[in-house]
């Protein structure tokens, strides 16, 4: 009877953790006036939940109703165990947990479809980030997580490449403040061949770009940002870094 009582007590504590994880954290949201998270945010907001339906309108002042993107980030306290993340969005999104990519619908044409993924987490604060992209028409996103089961092994490490993650899709055309990189994508050559300094004080020089590994996953990103993700279809996730050109990702040296 004591064992049963202890089990029920542990279960109660874990279930309480779900409420804290879902309702006790605050999301910081940055909206961009483009679909590539480029430049400074046009509008910022905070929310206790990700459950938005903007219809055909704008998400906030200074943001267009079409062709915008949003980066949604939170640090939430989880108890050790497996959590099921569920996301529905129109048009596209990418889910990162502790800087590791778990779901990515960019370029897959699956707007409005509900995706789920089970993620094992260790007790403590974990970072959850969603990158959302809206093109035209209706705009909405709902994201949530549910506790599935406790962790019986505290040293369990999340898988590096969930089989449910769609293969990465490189952009066929990329243009940043440092040039039009579409020719480099089409000719499969190093990004340095398409780089042009914009003359600003913090602009990288050609030499520093030439020292970078060649971009493997093309698509606008924040220069020098690092994360673990799948760069090529059929390959495991690996540490990667965004090029100083902001044009895509290469394996982190």
Phi and psi in degrees as a GROMACS rama.xvg file:
@    title "Ramachandran Plot"
@    xaxis  label "Phi"
@    yaxis  label "Psi"
@TYPE xy
-62.794  -39.4866  UNK-2
-64.1333  -40.4947  UNK-3
-64.0538  -43.1515  UNK-4
-63.0641  -40.5039  UNK-5
-64.4295  -41.6296  UNK-6
-61.8265  -42.5734  UNK-7
-65.9419  -36.4327  UNK-8
-65.252  -44.3836  UNK-9
-62.0053  -42.7739  UNK-10
-61.2774  -39.5304  UNK-11
-64.409  -40.7792  UNK-12
-63.2892  -44.1098  UNK-13
-64.2445  -42.4486  UNK-14
-65.2931  -33.2835  UNK-15
-63.3958  -32.5998  UNK-16
-63.871  -28.8775  UNK-17
-63.7934  -45.0891  UNK-18
-61.0144  -42.9846  UNK-19
-63.494  -40.7681  UNK-20
-67.2491  -39.2534  UNK-21
-86.5865  -36.2423  UNK-22
-109.453  -13.1904  UNK-23
-95.814  -3.48205  UNK-24
-103.501  159.459  UNK-25
-119.284  129.815  UNK-26
-89.7422  134.165  UNK-27
-101.832  126.247  UNK-28
-123.358  126.924  UNK-29
-116.175  123.591  UNK-30
-101.109  138.009  UNK-31
-118.823  145.723  UNK-32
-83.6996  33.6869  UNK-33
-159.588  172.054  UNK-34
-93.8189  7.32413  UNK-35
-119.697  15.8642  UNK-36
58.7361  31.9089  UNK-37
-89.5318  148.393  UNK-38
72.9436  -165.339  UNK-39
-82.2337  149.173  UNK-40
-59.383  139.792  UNK-41
-81.5508  -18.9259  UNK-42
-162.278  139.969  UNK-43
-125.795  150.606  UNK-44
-153.646  169.755  UNK-45
-133.518  152.478  UNK-46
-155.7  149.478  UNK-47
-80.5239  -17.8498  UNK-48
-141.752  157.819  UNK-49
-103.576  94.4962  UNK-50
-153.187  82.1968  UNK-51
-120.803  141.689  UNK-52
-138.265  98.1232  UNK-53
-87.5661  -5.32164  UNK-54
60.0342  -124.678  UNK-55
-103.923  14.7982  UNK-56
-102.955  -173.716  UNK-57
-90.068  146.888  UNK-58
-77.0684  -12.4422  UNK-59
176.989  172.249  UNK-60
-57.7475  135.349  UNK-61
80.4307  6.61426  UNK-62
-117.677  130.515  UNK-63
-69.0609  162.761  UNK-64
-80.006  -17.7463  UNK-65
-129.563  158.776  UNK-66
55.9613  58.0821  UNK-67
-132.883  166.742  UNK-68
-136.529  162.482  UNK-69
-146.208  137.096  UNK-70
-109.54  119.853  UNK-71
-115.128  120.895  UNK-72
-132.434  139.435  UNK-73
-146.068  153.544  UNK-74
-115.898  109.526  UNK-75
-117.578  147.932  UNK-76
-88.6708  124.039  UNK-77
-118.839  149.52  UNK-78
-88.7541  156.4  UNK-79
-58.8048  132.929  UNK-80
156.48  -173.428  UNK-81
-105.495  132.866  UNK-82
-121.041  138.64  UNK-83
-98.6335  115.442  UNK-84
-91.3058  133.539  UNK-85
-127.374  126.183  UNK-86
-136.394  133.507  UNK-87
-125.9  129.2  UNK-88
-149.146  150.979  UNK-89
-135.346  104.568  UNK-90
-104.17  -54.7733  UNK-91
-138.259  160.747  UNK-92
-156.837  162.931  UNK-93
-132.442  134.525  UNK-94
-108.845  127.927  UNK-95
-121.041  136.767  UNK-96
-124.197  119.642  UNK-97
53.1525  43.7358  UNK-98
68.4627  11.6403  UNK-99
-108.326  130.808  UNK-100
-76.8848  130.024  UNK-101
-117.045  -33.1314  UNK-102
-138.143  142.907  UNK-103
-151.196  112.714  UNK-104
-106.527  8.46384  UNK-105
-62.0698  124.52  UNK-106
76.7943  7.74246  UNK-107
-97.5361  -7.3211  UNK-108
65.0617  39.9129  UNK-109
-121.811  40.7823  UNK-110
-59.6902  135.799  UNK-111
86.9265  -8.84663  UNK-112
-83.4407  143.203  UNK-113
-90.416  129.601  UNK-114
-116.362  143.736  UNK-115
-131.59  149.52  UNK-116
-151.683  135.711  UNK-117
-92.475  128.11  UNK-118
-125.859  118.697  UNK-119
-79.8734  134.069  UNK-120
-130.961  148.645  UNK-121
-91.7575  156.06  UNK-122
-63.7019  136.7  UNK-123
133.235  -170.732  UNK-124
-81.306  130.054  UNK-125
-124.677  142.137  UNK-126
-92.1664  129.557  UNK-127
-119.327  130.248  UNK-128
-134.492  136.463  UNK-129
-124.505  126.845  UNK-130
-104.719  119.188  UNK-131
-113.431  140.019  UNK-132
-130.451  130.452  UNK-133
-118.252  131.63  UNK-134
-102.654  -81.577  UNK-135
-137.618  167.352  UNK-136
80.8934  -148.675  UNK-137
-66.986  150.717  UNK-138
-134.829  120.559  UNK-139
-159.487  157.728  UNK-140
-155.759  135.883  UNK-141
-131.044  126.986  UNK-142
-133.932  137.887  UNK-143
-155.527  164.187  UNK-144
-138.59  152.045  UNK-145
-132.288  136.989  UNK-146
-67.2778  131.859  UNK-147
-107.108  -54.0243  UNK-148
-158.941  155.992  UNK-149
-73.8642  164.097  UNK-150
-94.2835  120.884  UNK-151
-90.7217  -9.31119  UNK-152
-129.618  105.534  UNK-153
-66.6969  -14.2402  UNK-154
-99.4485  9.72021  UNK-155
-59.5905  134.185  UNK-156
-108.935  130.81  UNK-157
-57.612  146.717  UNK-158
-62.5505  146.982  UNK-159
-81.6165  -16.2044  UNK-160
-150.88  84.0155  UNK-161
-56.475  136.23  UNK-162
-67.8997  -16.3956  UNK-163
-85.8722  -5.59277  UNK-164
-75.7068  123.667  UNK-165
-60.3768  150.507  UNK-166
-61.9305  149.932  UNK-167
-65.3229  148.255  UNK-168
-124.294  116.183  UNK-169
-76.2751  143.064  UNK-170
-67.7469  142.894  UNK-171
-85.3704  -13.1222  UNK-172
-148.976  129.101  UNK-173
-136.873  129.624  UNK-174
-133.638  126.392  UNK-175
-125.951  -175.61  UNK-176
-65.0359  -12.6154  UNK-177
-104.601  15.783  UNK-178
127.915  174.28  UNK-179
-95.8259  114.332  UNK-180
-97.5861  7.10831  UNK-181
-58.8205  -43.2841  UNK-182
-60.0597  -37.4271  UNK-183
-65.6801  -37.0627  UNK-184
-65.4979  -46.7851  UNK-185
-66.3185  -34.8047  UNK-186
-95.2825  -2.87919  UNK-187
55.3058  52.5375  UNK-188
-122.857  166.432  UNK-189
-61.6569  145.523  UNK-190
-61.5439  -22.0177  UNK-191
-62.044  -25.8821  UNK-192
-70.4961  -14.4637  UNK-193
-117.68  5.15005  UNK-194
-81.6043  138.948  UNK-195
-140.861  123.808  UNK-196
-65.7649  139.314  UNK-197
-88.3891  3.15042  UNK-198
84.6652  -3.15137  UNK-199
-74.6696  161.001  UNK-200
-63.9072  -30.2134  UNK-201
-98.264  11.1663  UNK-202
-71.4492  134.196  UNK-203
-68.2859  156.225  UNK-204
-95.3882  165.529  UNK-205
-59.2626  -37.3884  UNK-206
-61.3141  -40.9464  UNK-207
-67.9653  -31.726  UNK-208
-71.3167  -38.8929  UNK-209
-64.4092  -25.9418  UNK-210
-78.3281  -12.8391  UNK-211
-74.8357  149.282  UNK-212
-62.9608  158.913  UNK-213
-69.0758  140.752  UNK-214
-62.4892  132.034  UNK-215
-105.26  -28.3587  UNK-216
-125.825  103.401  UNK-217
-80.1774  141.573  UNK-218
155.983  139.637  UNK-219
-59.3361  138.374  UNK-220
-153.118  173.167  UNK-221
-82.4888  121.656  UNK-222
-50.9754  133.715  UNK-223
72.5707  0.303311  UNK-224
-65.0704  143.265  UNK-225
-121.78  143.542  UNK-226
-166.011  165.064  UNK-227
-95.5912  125.657  UNK-228
-161.159  168.15  UNK-229
-84.5002  123.207  UNK-230
-96.6193  -29.7185  UNK-231
-133.701  139.872  UNK-232
-57.0995  135.542  UNK-233
86.3713  -5.00041  UNK-234
-105.477  152.687  UNK-235
-70.8824  162.692  UNK-236
-65.0074  148.391  UNK-237
-148.845  158.098  UNK-238
-61.3763  134.41  UNK-239
-137.644  166.132  UNK-240
-142.392  141.298  UNK-241
-76.9362  135.296  UNK-242
-61.076  151.962  UNK-243
-63.2962  -15.9783  UNK-244
-80.1484  -10.637  UNK-245
66.1546  20.0703  UNK-246
-100.428  -8.00395  UNK-247
161.099  -173.691  UNK-248
-112.308  144.858  UNK-249
-134.022  159.961  UNK-250
-59.9815  134.915  UNK-251
-70.8153  127.267  UNK-252
